Amino acid sequence: MTKSRIIAAYLFVLIGIAILYARYAYLQISDHKELLIKAVDNYSSIVATQPVRGGIIDRESVVLADNRVSYAVAILPKDAKSVESTFSQLESQINLTGFDKKKYYKQLKQAKNFDWVIIKDDLSNTEVANLTAHNYLFPELNVFAHTKRYYPFSDLYAHSIGYVGRVSQKDKKKLGLGGVLKNYLANDYIGKSGLEQQYESMMRGSIGKKIIRTDAFGNEVGLISNTPAVDGYTLQLTIDNSLQQKASQLLGDHKGAIVALDPQTGGVLVFVSKPSYDANLFLDGITPNDWDELQQDKGNPLLNRTIQGTYPPGSTFKPFLAAAALYLGVRNANYRFHDVGFFTLPGSSHRFRNSGNEVLGTIGIVDAVTHSSDAFFYKLGLDMGIDRMDKTLPFFGLGSKTGIDLPQENSGLLPSRAWKAKRFAKDPYQRSWLPADSVTMGIGQGFNHYTPLQMAYATSILADDGVAHRPHLLNRVLNKSGAVVSTYQESAVKIPISKADLDLVKLGMQRVMQIGTGSKIGAGTKYTMAGKTGTAQVVALQQNSRKSKFSGSQYKDHSWFIAFAPVENPKIAIAVVVENGGWGASAAGPIVRQIFDSYLLASESSVIESQVRYKRFKPAASSSPSVPAVTDEADDLSSDVDNDDVGGNTDDSTATSE
Amino acid sequence: MIQQQQASKLRQFWQYLLNFDYLLILLLLCLFVINGFIQYSANDQVMTRMYNDGVYLGISFIIMLVVAGVHINRIRSFALPLYIISLILIALVLVIGVKVNGARRWLNLGLRIQPSELCKLSVPLLVAYVLSFKDHALSYKDYILGFVIIAIPFALIAKQPDLGTGILVFSAGFFVLFFAGLPWKVMIISLISIIASSPLIWGLLKDYQKHRILTLIDPQSDPLGKGYHIIQGVIAIGSGGLHGQGYLHGSQVHLNFIPEKHTDFVVTVLAEEFGYIGVGIILALYLLIALRGLRITRLAQDRFSQTMAGSITLSFILYVLINMGMVSGIFPVVGVPLPLISYGGTATIVIMIGFGILLSIDHRRRYHPLK
């Protein structure tokens, strides 16, 4: 054998082994970190755990927004292909509608690897039993219990608490901007309207993160780390559930709104907008049928009349104009006016008439409020002029947002010269502010429109001797064990009008209930009460006539009533509007009286009854020692308008038909 | 006198025993111990699954000792019958073989055996045997005869199809020719012509033909997840780092990301759990064994012994290179186990018979040195 063969063999062995040494060194030393990350990626999967959304309770701890247990059948995206073929088999076990399937496919598109995609939620007991019994047919399906929002009072709080729904693409964008997108899963619930939207960040809690170990087939084989979910906080509102129910019943089938405030704090006691809708419908995407029904309802149930419906205030405007006039000295306590039943502008023959052509004779400013003298206020409107009205009426919050803790509040309309010029820019005859515009505004007609909340707010400012407490629904934020995490930061601002001036107006309003337009309503109260009736004209009446060709109920005037009580120590201030309710004293007034009676004369027994009847918030026994601080400021999200789910029309023209 | 005779016989037997290459045996036993640890991990710590592995290791070790004790000339005389038997068996495989994953490779004779494994020994044996009659320089006729002996079983094995084993059988025979003195110019010319023509031939092939050739190399590789095995293997090796993730703690291996982790991909278990240190140790063991084999080759006293010892040693190291090269992604996937570390089977026995022959060759030199 030649030596060269042996040398070649040695070289072959040495070079071969050297190559392997080099290759393995490359992989295990220089590429180690990169490949280790790949190995970790291979076996670890992140599974999110859901926090329980904080509830919403009333001032007596009655649960208004709850979480209920729902059974759902779901599948992981990796198994989704196989289930499509078993849909027909699945249909024999559970009732699967086309809408369910559509929702399923929509969710599937957004789902990540370890997100369970729900095929059908809210399974009945029978369906759960069927699926459990036939488990072997669908090994890839998972039947599980999860918590879901539930509104026990269905439509009673649809316009205040609002509702939650699935996170939309639009929501995601907003969450991304707020830097909190990672706190939501693809098919998560999020507050879509009302307080649910406003205080989303407080009620949401934070999502838990569980990192699991999986094998090559995607089966879970162990736990790597677990950051548990932190449940959301419970909101306690200033709302009084029993009063809210009472108010809703009293309004009955009428369209309209009732807002009652605590004048000493700004806390909302009653917040009713009718017609309403069942907030539970929106949870998992409203069905097309339900949506059509809501859309086609002529009453427009999706419109939140309390903060989005604007109405001319009618005579309820008079007390505020009177207070403004006293403040400016345009009128004083000694001023006397001769009411002949109508008012004419100098150089004009047009008669602005008193309603009912009543002739009141010589009256002062208190009498003018008490008897709602149109002639007096026509002249006052003219004497004040639009510019002075624009300076003083904002003291009562008229024409601007009250700042209530709800999204999508309408600011109403306090007109001005500039506004009119802009509004009628194309019409040279209408463009300038006319004296007649000031005259009609004097009795609360004309261009001005306010929301029921604005009128209740203005009333509460009057009631509390000129201290404006910003209206709010939230009282305090509680954690699971019932401890107070934070309290709503109330804001109180004293308006410049003196107590003496306001007292004159209040006296006029108190007499309304005794001898004036509201005397029937105010008869026999066990407390002092001040109020003002109002009638907002829906169509302009013809000269010299109360009869008109518009006689259908849809042309009937809107009925207003504002009031507060007790006068010396006001506990409640209210504004009620009943659409097409006619005279303020006839429709809105009796509602106010009954609400006041039940609120101010509430017997122990009725309180206890309401406590027994409804589920109440029970703090968890376990104490949670460290509670992360939350800011008192409302969620940033709330300021944005989100109309993609509700066709709520915030245009002024919908509710006001003048 | 009788006592003296007995004492001398005893001394003689002692001499006989002393002249085995115990260092080589010790190195092989080291691999066996490592095999036990690695297989325990690769089989998810289930002892019952390791039963066959243990049996194969035990039997193959005994066979090696038996073969080592047989005189090399006796072994040489088995060459022709063994070759004929292997040819019959691989021909039988083509007819009555068990088809697994589209390839007929096994014969079911109560025990499932792979006759192509036998050719890894019988082919070089016969080539070495045929060339051993010529005392002087070999002629081209001898080399052509050698190639014919190699070509017949190679063609039959390639037809199974199992091009991987076929190439290994071919190289085992080729190594014999190489050590017998096959002229460099013949090797270089044929190598150049193969390399030069391969892209031309490859280019002329249609897609389905290329695919067929690729599946010939390894039909078991998943056609859907091409490269999945290799990617996961590379991740497993790399994630081991210098020290490894710890014994029984390799995530790639234990969470089933590695296919065939106890057979062809067994090195991933070692690499992931013991890191580069583990890989370095096993490569060092293979290197030492190969150096031992080449020493035996170098010192062998006749052409048959030389060519056989060289072929066995180089084949052994070739398996290591192909297997570890394949798993680490520098060779295509070919079904070659890692010698003596992969789960025991026919291949283990064939390798150990090879080492038996090596020991026998070495023993003859030490015990009956030619003057």
Chai-1 contact restraints between the chains, C-beta under 6 A:
chainA,res_idxA,chainB,res_idxB,connection_type,confidence,min_distance_angstrom,max_distance_angstrom,comment,restraint_id
A,M1,B,Q306,contact,1.0,0.0,6.0,A-B,restraint_1
A,R5,B,F179,contact,1.0,0.0,6.0,A-B,restraint_2
A,I6,B,R298,contact,1.0,0.0,6.0,A-B,restraint_3
A,A9,B,L294,contact,1.0,0.0,6.0,A-B,restraint_4
A,Y10,B,L294,contact,1.0,0.0,6.0,A-B,restraint_5
A,V13,B,A290,contact,1.0,0.0,6.0,A-B,restraint_6
A,V13,B,I317,contact,1.0,0.0,6.0,A-B,restraint_7
A,G16,B,L321,contact,1.0,0.0,6.0,A-B,restraint_8
A,I17,B,L283,contact,1.0,0.0,6.0,A-B,restraint_9
A,I17,B,L287,contact,1.0,0.0,6.0,A-B,restraint_10
A,L20,B,L283,contact,1.0,0.0,6.0,A-B,restraint_11
A,L20,B,M324,contact,1.0,0.0,6.0,A-B,restraint_12
A,Y21,B,L283,contact,1.0,0.0,6.0,A-B,restraint_13
A,R23,B,S328,contact,1.0,0.0,6.0,A-B,restraint_14
A,R23,B,I330,contact,1.0,0.0,6.0,A-B,restraint_15
A,Y24,B,V279,contact,1.0,0.0,6.0,A-B,restraint_16
A,L27,B,I237,contact,1.0,0.0,6.0,A-B,restraint_17
A,L27,B,G238,contact,1.0,0.0,6.0,A-B,restraint_18
A,Q28,B,G240,contact,1.0,0.0,6.0,A-B,restraint_19
A,Q28,B,G241,contact,1.0,0.0,6.0,A-B,restraint_20
A,Q28,B,Y276,contact,1.0,0.0,6.0,A-B,restraint_21
A,D31,B,G238,contact,1.0,0.0,6.0,A-B,restraint_22
A,H32,B,G238,contact,1.0,0.0,6.0,A-B,restraint_23
A,H32,B,G241,contact,1.0,0.0,6.0,A-B,restraint_24
A,L35,B,I235,contact,1.0,0.0,6.0,A-B,restraint_25
A,L35,B,G238,contact,1.0,0.0,6.0,A-B,restraint_26
A,L35,B,S239,contact,1.0,0.0,6.0,A-B,restraint_27
A,L36,B,S239,contact,1.0,0.0,6.0,A-B,restraint_28
A,K38,B,I235,contact,1.0,0.0,6.0,A-B,restraint_29
A,A39,B,I235,contact,1.0,0.0,6.0,A-B,restraint_30
A,A39,B,S239,contact,1.0,0.0,6.0,A-B,restraint_31
A,A39,B,S251,contact,1.0,0.0,6.0,A-B,restraint_32
A,A39,B,Q252,contact,1.0,0.0,6.0,A-B,restraint_33
A,N42,B,F257,contact,1.0,0.0,6.0,A-B,restraint_34
A,Y43,B,S251,contact,1.0,0.0,6.0,A-B,restraint_35
A,Y43,B,L255,contact,1.0,0.0,6.0,A-B,restraint_36
A,D215,B,L255,contact,1.0,0.0,6.0,A-B,restraint_37
A,D215,B,N256,contact,1.0,0.0,6.0,A-B,restraint_38
A,A216,B,L255,contact,1.0,0.0,6.0,A-B,restraint_39
A,A216,B,N256,contact,1.0,0.0,6.0,A-B,restraint_40
A,A216,B,F257,contact,1.0,0.0,6.0,A-B,restraint_41
